[in-house]
């Protein structure tokens, strides 16, 4: 476990490197341990691939002869006692499994042919491999509700576009290097777009606005453009 | 009471101190770019510091008040209003903020705040997701804002002592702590002056000037958390200071982080302005944050007397 300051309001806890499914249960276990019964001055906890970041309010953590940064680090250490055991017990098992309907190719997936050419596959084989894999929501960010998914078959790894698009429609399913993900809002973006889902990944008015949570498993289910249009 | 927006200005949004607790879902804090100015605006009209107010950008709005209201404007200096002290707009009166003469963003607080729904615990507008504030968007001509009718009696004519302000300037020196990848860029960040680019917005202030090149070559980083204040270096070598609406995680190298106390200085910069970074140790950043809180606490106490 490593500690790095993220400015004067957060501490980044490093638990490994890269996109590693074996690090992930520890990320989840530590996140859960830190979120439970947060002391005053600890604002929020943000998990990512190999890190957990703890945000704090320095002015509420001064005094008692200890500096805020050290105090936050001590708090993290105090909560990480059973990390290895918890990770094995509770978080190695899959979370929810969410099925995401996707209309692949055509106007919804303008980069499908390019991805196919890069991978030396037919477009139909790209779809077959993409829908055939199990994915894990490692982290949510970039935009509200945007899931970064691990588990993309190596054969489908494709570099991002040289020039990002100015506007990627919400619901677009993309490939960015070793990752796949779903654009939750219409934003600029550089990932290769292979399809689109009619599901809303982010619903601002809802109690839990993000459709997916860190730790969810995701499977993609192909639908036709007609089914996409009829989706409610 | 009703406050009618006759002219919306360039970019006028409702902001409080932001939306905490949802970064793990990818939802940024949003909130006032200059949190100091927002807090003082609220204290001046007797509101809790976290009350939603209007954030006005470069060209201010023109508003018509149905009922008399106690208001205060802080932050940037806009034509037509005196900043940093409370005043009364009479019933049927108009309040017009012209163009910004100094700084970029002003905060207009009304005693009692605006009646707006809280989304995920905050009244702040997050434009990119169309959430919070007034219908999730910037104000437009003809909008009508609702506010409770609260007139607080106030003693005498006075204004806030300018000595407590952040060191607002068109070419400030902004204090920053080192980022995780600071060594990759040598001392260039702290040795150079940068210019504020026109593409800057509530997500990030973009800097032009010397390009920062990764000494070890372009490091491929796995995305992890970023925060308002993070100075990230994209492949083109032009730094971006992440601000209130910035994404929650990122994969670009982090050269530095502007300290919280100095983020208001960045919030008030406009395209063409300049800035320099000065490195400070983390403990100093925390000390400064504590002093800022003490200053605001003293101001709050002092103002409580004036409202009696």
Interface residues (C-beta under 8 A of the other chain):
Chain A: X4 X5 X6 X7 X8 X9 X10 X12 X17 X18 X19 X31 X43 X44 X45 X46 X47 X48 X49 X50 X51 X53 X55 X58 X59 X62 X67 X68 X69 X139 X140 X141 X142 X143 X144 X145 X146 X148 X184 X185 X187 X202 X204 X205 X208 X209 X210 X213 X214
Chain B: X20 X21 X22 X23 X24 X25 X26 X27 X28 X119 X120 X126 X128 X129 X130 X131 X132 X136 X177 X180 X222 X223 X224 X225 X226 X227 X229 X230 X247 X248 X249 X250 X254 X257 X258 X259 X260 X282 X283 X285 X286 X289 X290 X292 X293
